Structures are given as C-alpha cells and as structure tokens.
Amino acid sequence: MIQIQGLHKAYGDHEVLKGVNLEVDKSQVVVVIGPSGSGKSTLLRCCNGLEVAQRGMIDICGQRLLTNGKMLNDSQLNALRTQVGMVFQSFNLFPHLTVLDNITVGPRTLKKTSAAAAKEQGMALLDKVGLSEKAAAMPASLSGGQKQRVAIARALAMEPKVMLFDEPTSALDPELVGEVLSVMKLLAKEGMTMMVVTHEMGFARDMADTVVVMDGGRIIEADKPEVIFTNPSQERTRSFLQAVLKKDA
C-alpha cells in the first residue's frame, strides 16, 4: 500500500530525511518512533504530498506519488488524497460547522455523495467513535479527545484505503489519550492499513505489526514490537526507549 525508496528531503542545507526505505503492506499497522527531530512527521507528510522530497520515490495505493521531486499534478493529488486519510496533532476541524457537517462536507463536496447518504454515513461513523450524541455540537464545545475522534471520523468518511496518523495524541491531556487510542485500535483490528507516528509506546507494543525506529533522518531499525522493545539491535534504540519508558513510568 505504501512503498518508499531512497527518500531524501532537505530544507535548505538541513537534510531531514537521508535515504529512507519503507514498505507498508495492506492491513499492516506500522508505527514510527524516535526522538524529536528525527524526521518522523516529515516522512509521514511526504506520503500525502504535504511535503515534497527532492529525491526518491513514493508509491501509495498503487499510484506513483513522487519520483525525484516530481509530484502528481493537483487534480491527481486531490484524487489520491481521497484514498489516504490523515489525522494531525491539531484537530483542524472547521470551527463554524457542526460535528456532523465536519464529517459530511468531504463526501458531499468531493465525492458528490447525496446529503441523506452522507448524513447516514456520518452518524454511523460518530457512533463508531462513540460520539453520536455530539452530532449537532460545535467543535468549540468538545474536549480535545472528542475533537480528535471527530477528526478520525472525518477522515474515515472519505473511505480511505490508508490512514496516516501524525502524533494524534500529543496535544491531548493524558486522561484523554486512551479514548483516541481505543478508536485507532478498533481500526487496526478491522484491517485498516495504518502508518502511525507516535510517542505512545503502549500502542506501538500492542498494535504494531512493525515498529520503525528513526534517528537523524534515517531508519536505524525496523522489526516486530517484541524484538524492538525487548532486544533492539541498535544501542540508540535502547537508550531512546529507556528514556521514554522511564518518563512514562
């Protein structure tokens, strides 16, 4: 579903990605971890064209997104983005629209779904994320965890083949993190292909098929969670995990 080869991305003289290779198969959950500034979010944003890497190749959902700095044109990119849902740290809900309208606006405008069908789908998604009673609420009245669950429902409304999550719980109060992770776990169990950048090591340990460790713009190792968390091959991984797990203890 996602194939990345030899990806290089720089901002001026600062090289953020230094030859990244990665594959995500259908229904796989790949969790990307590593210290701040290691290139995790930039890698994720390259996968839906929010960032353009200067060198390398990205295939996503069977389509060539990028070849050595050359992207799809705008109409092709917009079509591809309907297949690739993305959830950000900040929820990016439309403040002037109700919760239900936030979820239905994409299908109605981009996929020309009828208002009735979009509403039915939107209510089903709100039920899925445990927020059916908030359909008529405005985003300002929601907690951070509720906003993020609406953001996930909004991404799912486009019926994507792949979901990208960029630190979806990092802006939340600790007691609200669990409600968002529970929705992500449900998606993983349903077979959604997911690439997740997160500092939530419990989620990585429990739900990942593969844990990818980044440092300094490179993938330094990638393996099953039981290997990464109990017997990593790299000393840098070991020291990173010790620091993170000690902080969480």
C-alpha positions in Angstrom: 0.0 0.0 0.0 2.9 2.3 0.7 6.4 1.9 -0.9 9.1 4.4 -0.2 12.6 4.2 -1.8 15.7 6.3 -1.3 13.8 9.3 0.1 15.8 12.5 0.7 14.2 15.7 2.0 16.1 18.9 2.9 15.1 22.4 4.0 18.0 24.5 2.6 21.2 22.9 3.9 19.3 21.0 6.6 18.8 17.4 5.5 15.8 16.0 7.3 15.4 12.6 5.5 18.6 10.8 4.4 17.7 7.9 2.1 14.6 6.4 3.8 13.3 3.0 2.5 10.0 1.6 3.9 7.1 -0.6 2.8 3.6 -0.9 4.4 1.5 -3.8 3.3 -2.3 -4.0 3.1 -3.9 -4.2 6.6 -0.5 -3.6 8.3 0.0 -1.2 11.2 3.4 0.4 11.0 4.3 2.6 14.0 7.2 5.0 13.6 9.0 6.1 16.8 12.2 8.0 17.6 13.4 11.2 19.2 12.0 14.6 18.2 13.6 16.0 15.1 14.4 12.5 13.7 12.2 13.1 10.6 9.1 11.0 11.5 6.5 13.6 10.8 8.2 14.8 7.6 8.3 11.2 6.4 4.5 10.9 7.0 3.7 14.3 5.4 5.6 13.2 2.3 3.2 10.3 2.0 0.3 12.5 1.0 2.1 15.3 -0.7 2.1 17.9 2.1 5.9 17.8 1.8 7.8 17.2 -1.4 11.0 15.2 -1.1 13.8 16.2 -3.5 15.0 12.7 -4.2 13.5 9.2 -4.0 10.2 7.5 -4.9 6.8 7.1 -3.2 4.1 4.7 -4.4 0.8 4.8 -2.4 -2.4 2.9 -3.0 -0.9 1.6 -6.3 -0.1 5.1 -7.7 3.2 6.8 -8.1 3.0 9.9 -5.9 6.6 11.1 -6.3 9.7 10.5 -8.4 12.8 12.6 -7.6 10.9 15.7 -6.7 8.3 15.4 -9.4 4.8 15.1 -7.9 1.4 14.2 -9.3 -0.5 17.2 -10.7 -3.0 18.9 -8.4 -6.1 17.0 -9.7 -4.3 13.7 -9.5 -3.0 14.5 -6.0 -6.5 15.5 -4.8 -7.9 12.2 -6.2 -5.2 10.3 -4.4 -5.8 12.1 -1.1 -9.4 10.8 -1.1 -7.8 7.4 -0.6 -5.3 8.5 2.1 -6.8 9.7 5.3 -4.6 11.9 7.6 -5.1 12.8 11.2 -2.9 15.6 12.6 -1.7 16.6 16.1 -4.1 19.6 15.9 -7.6 18.6 15.0 -8.1 21.1 12.2 -11.9 20.9 12.5 -13.9 23.6 10.8 -15.0 25.8 13.7 -18.1 27.2 12.0 -19.5 23.7 11.2 -21.3 21.3 13.4 -19.6 18.0 14.2 -21.8 16.2 11.7 -21.2 18.8 9.0 -17.4 18.5 9.6 -17.7 14.8 8.8 -20.1 15.1 5.8 -18.5 18.1 4.0 -15.8 16.0 2.3 -18.1 13.3 0.8 -20.7 15.8 -0.2 -18.2 18.2 -2.0 -15.5 15.8 -3.3 -17.4 12.6 -3.9 -20.8 14.2 -4.7 -22.5 12.0 -2.1 -26.1 12.9 -1.5 -26.9 14.9 1.7 -29.0 12.0 3.0 -26.4 9.3 2.3 -23.6 11.5 3.8 -25.7 12.1 6.9 -26.4 8.4 7.3 -22.7 7.5 6.9 -21.7 10.4 9.2 -24.0 9.2 12.0 -22.7 5.7 11.7 -19.1 7.0 12.0 -20.0 9.1 15.0 -21.5 6.0 16.6 -18.2 4.1 15.8 -16.1 6.7 17.6 -18.6 7.0 20.5 -19.9 10.5 19.8 -23.3 10.1 18.2 -24.8 12.4 20.8 -22.5 15.2 19.6 -23.7 15.4 16.0 -25.2 18.9 16.4 -22.5 20.2 18.7 -19.9 22.9 17.6 -16.2 21.9 17.8 -15.5 24.6 20.4 -17.7 22.7 22.9 -15.7 19.5 22.6 -12.8 18.2 24.7 -9.5 17.6 22.9 -10.1 13.9 22.8 -13.6 14.3 21.3 -12.2 16.7 18.7 -9.6 14.1 17.7 -12.2 11.4 17.5 -14.3 13.6 15.2 -11.2 14.3 13.1 -10.7 10.5 12.7 -14.4 10.1 11.8 -14.0 12.9 9.2 -11.0 11.1 7.6 -12.9 7.8 7.6 -15.9 9.4 5.8 -13.8 9.5 2.6 -13.5 5.7 2.8 -9.7 5.8 2.6 -7.5 2.7 1.9 -4.7 4.0 4.1 -4.8 6.1 7.3 -1.8 8.3 8.3 -1.6 9.5 12.0 0.8 12.2 12.9 1.2 12.1 16.7 -2.6 12.1 17.1 -2.5 12.2 20.9 0.4 14.6 21.6 -1.8 17.6 22.0 -4.2 15.9 24.5 -4.3 15.8 28.2 -3.1 12.4 29.5 -6.6 11.3 30.6 -8.0 11.8 27.1 -5.3 9.8 25.3 -7.0 6.5 25.9 -10.2 7.3 24.1 -8.4 8.2 20.9 -6.1 5.2 21.0 -9.2 2.9 21.5 -10.6 4.2 18.2 -7.3 3.6 16.5 -7.1 0.1 17.9 -10.6 -0.6 16.6 -9.5 0.5 13.1 -6.4 -1.7 13.3 -8.5 -4.8 14.3 -10.8 -4.1 11.3 -7.8 -4.3 9.0 -7.2 -0.7 8.1 -3.7 0.0 6.7 -2.1 2.4 9.1 1.1 4.3 9.4 1.3 6.0 12.8 3.9 8.4 14.2 3.5 8.4 18.0 5.2 8.6 21.4 2.6 6.2 22.8 4.8 3.1 23.4 1.9 1.0 24.7 0.1 1.4 21.4 3.3 0.6 19.5 3.8 -2.5 21.6 0.2 -3.7 21.4 -0.9 -2.9 17.9 2.0 -2.5 15.6 2.9 -5.2 13.1 6.2 -3.4 12.6 7.9 -0.8 14.7 10.2 1.5 12.7 12.8 3.5 14.7 14.1 6.7 13.2 17.1 8.8 14.3 18.8 11.6 12.4 16.7 11.3 9.3 17.3 7.6 8.9 15.5 4.4 9.8 18.0 2.7 12.2 16.0 -0.5 12.6 12.6 -1.9 12.0 11.2 -5.1 13.4 8.3 -6.7 15.3 7.4 -4.9 18.5 8.5 -7.8 20.7 12.0 -7.5 19.2 12.2 -3.7 19.3 11.0 -3.5 22.9 12.9 -6.4 24.4 16.0 -6.9 22.2 16.7 -4.0 19.9 19.8 -4.3 17.7 20.8 -0.7 18.0 22.2 1.0 21.1 20.5 4.2 20.0 17.1 2.4 20.1 17.9 1.0 23.5 18.8 4.4 25.0 15.8 6.1 23.4 13.3 3.5 24.8 14.9 3.6 28.2 14.4 7.4 28.3 10.8 7.3 27.0 9.7 4.4 29.2 11.3 5.9 32.3 9.5 9.2 31.6 6.2 7.3 31.3 6.7 5.1 34.4 
